[in-house]
């Protein structure tokens, strides 16, 4: 009985680890926020922006 329990817990652990690693590598969630630069900063730019 104990050997069966040990086998089941080991199998569940392996399945959980595989599932978590697959999910972690396949799904991403990212948000990027880039605020608008104030017009007064254009005077510091080396590139001519019209």
matplotlib code that plots the C-alpha trace (Angstrom):
import matplotlib.pyplot as plt

x = [0.0, 2.8, 4.6, 1.5, 1.1, 4.8, 4.4, 1.3, 2.8, 5.9, 3.8, 1.7, 4.8, 6.3, 3.1, 2.7, 6.3, 6.0, 2.7, 4.1, 7.3, 5.2, 2.8, 5.7, 7.5, 4.4, 2.4, 3.6, 1.9, 3.6, 2.5, 4.6, 4.0, 5.9, 4.8, 4.7, 7.7, 7.0, 7.6, 10.1, 12.5, 12.8, 15.5, 17.8, 17.5, 20.3, 17.7, 15.7, 12.0, 9.3]
y = [0.0, 2.4, 1.7, 2.5, 5.8, 6.6, 5.8, 7.9, 10.9, 10.7, 10.6, 13.5, 15.5, 14.9, 15.8, 19.0, 20.0, 19.3, 21.2, 24.2, 24.3, 24.1, 26.8, 29.1, 28.8, 29.1, 32.0, 35.5, 38.6, 41.9, 45.5, 48.3, 51.9, 54.6, 58.1, 60.9, 63.2, 66.8, 69.2, 71.2, 68.2, 68.5, 71.2, 68.6, 66.2, 65.8, 64.7, 67.4, 66.6, 68.6]
z = [0.0, 0.8, -2.4, -4.4, -2.6, -3.2, -6.9, -7.2, -5.4, -7.5, -10.7, -9.6, -8.8, -12.2, -14.0, -12.0, -12.7, -16.5, -16.6, -14.8, -16.9, -20.1, -19.0, -17.8, -21.1, -23.4, -21.9, -21.4, -20.0, -20.5, -20.4, -21.6, -20.8, -22.5, -21.5, -24.0, -23.6, -22.9, -25.8, -23.8, -24.0, -27.8, -27.4, -25.9, -28.8, -31.3, -33.9, -35.7, -35.0, -36.7]

ax = plt.figure().add_subplot(projection="3d")
ax.plot(x, y, z, "-o")
ax.set_aspect("equal")
plt.show()
